[in-house]
Amino acid sequence: MNRIVTAPVLALCCLVPAVPAQADGPGRMPQVAGHRLVSAYAALHYDTSVRLQDGRGAGRHVLWPAAWKVCAQDPAAGTPLRGRRVTLTVVKRDESCP
């Protein structure tokens, strides 16, 4: 019995960032506003504490990061990150940023 399994491949293709966010140097906050949320996560160091804030103010939770984009970030790009928490304001990819 031959079965074609496309769901895992489809899910993985959605996680690849179209335009990767770039870090401004080691230990510094990259510019992630305007990028997809998955790309923003990829640009941040694994031990960075990230808080997500719904840009619509509705208190929605991000269950599928590939469906969201970053509208704003705190701290600003280039800021040293050592021990600092990052807040990303996000909306769904088909929504406009506030």
C-alpha positions as CSV (number, residue, x, y, z in Angstrom):
1,M,0.0,0.0,0.0
2,N,1.5,3.3,-1.1
3,R,0.6,6.4,0.9
4,I,1.8,9.9,0.2
5,V,2.6,11.8,3.3
6,T,2.5,15.5,2.6
7,A,1.4,17.1,5.9
8,P,4.9,17.0,7.6
9,V,6.6,18.4,4.4
10,L,4.0,21.1,4.2
11,A,4.4,22.0,7.8
12,L,8.2,22.2,7.5
13,C,8.1,24.4,4.4
14,C,6.0,27.0,6.3
15,L,8.7,27.3,9.0
16,V,11.4,28.4,6.7
17,P,11.7,32.2,6.9
18,A,11.4,34.0,3.6
19,V,13.8,36.8,4.7
20,P,15.9,36.0,7.7
21,A,16.2,38.6,10.3
22,Q,19.8,39.8,10.9
23,A,21.5,40.3,14.2
24,D,23.4,43.5,14.7
25,G,26.3,41.7,16.3
26,P,26.9,39.1,19.0
27,G,24.7,39.6,22.0
28,R,22.7,42.4,20.4
29,M,19.0,42.6,19.6
30,P,18.4,41.9,15.8
31,Q,15.9,43.9,13.8
32,V,12.9,41.6,13.7
33,A,10.0,44.0,13.4
34,G,8.4,43.5,10.0
35,H,9.5,39.9,9.8
36,R,7.6,36.6,10.3
37,L,7.6,35.4,13.9
38,V,9.5,32.2,13.0
39,S,12.2,34.3,11.4
40,A,12.4,36.4,14.6
41,Y,12.7,33.3,16.8
42,A,15.5,32.1,14.5
43,A,17.4,35.4,14.8
44,L,17.3,35.4,18.7
45,H,19.7,33.3,20.8
46,Y,18.1,30.2,22.2
47,D,18.3,31.4,25.8
48,T,16.6,34.8,25.2
49,S,13.4,35.3,27.2
50,V,10.7,36.2,24.7
51,R,7.3,37.6,25.6
52,L,4.6,37.8,22.9
53,Q,2.0,40.6,23.0
54,D,-1.1,40.6,20.8
55,G,-0.9,43.7,18.6
56,R,-4.7,43.8,18.4
57,G,-5.1,44.0,22.2
58,A,-7.3,40.9,22.2
59,G,-5.0,38.8,24.3
60,R,-4.8,36.1,21.7
61,H,-2.2,33.3,22.2
62,V,0.2,32.3,19.5
63,L,-0.3,28.6,18.8
64,W,1.2,28.4,15.4
65,P,4.1,30.9,15.0
66,A,4.2,30.5,11.2
67,A,0.8,32.3,11.1
68,W,2.1,35.5,12.8
69,K,4.3,38.4,12.0
70,V,6.2,40.9,14.2
71,C,4.9,44.5,14.2
72,A,7.1,45.9,17.0
73,Q,10.0,44.9,19.2
74,D,11.4,46.0,22.6
75,P,14.3,46.5,22.9
76,A,15.3,48.3,19.7
77,A,17.7,46.7,17.2
78,G,21.3,46.9,18.3
79,T,20.6,47.0,22.1
80,P,22.7,44.6,24.2
81,L,20.6,41.6,25.2
82,R,22.5,40.2,28.1
83,G,19.9,39.0,30.6
84,R,17.2,41.2,29.0
85,R,13.7,40.1,28.2
86,V,12.4,40.7,24.7
87,T,8.8,41.7,23.9
88,L,7.5,41.2,20.4
89,T,4.2,42.7,19.4
90,V,2.6,40.3,16.9
91,V,-0.5,40.1,14.7
92,K,-1.6,37.3,12.3
93,R,0.1,37.5,8.9
94,D,-3.0,38.6,7.0
95,E,-3.6,41.5,9.5
96,S,-2.1,45.0,9.4
97,C,0.1,46.2,12.2
98,P,-1.5,48.8,14.5
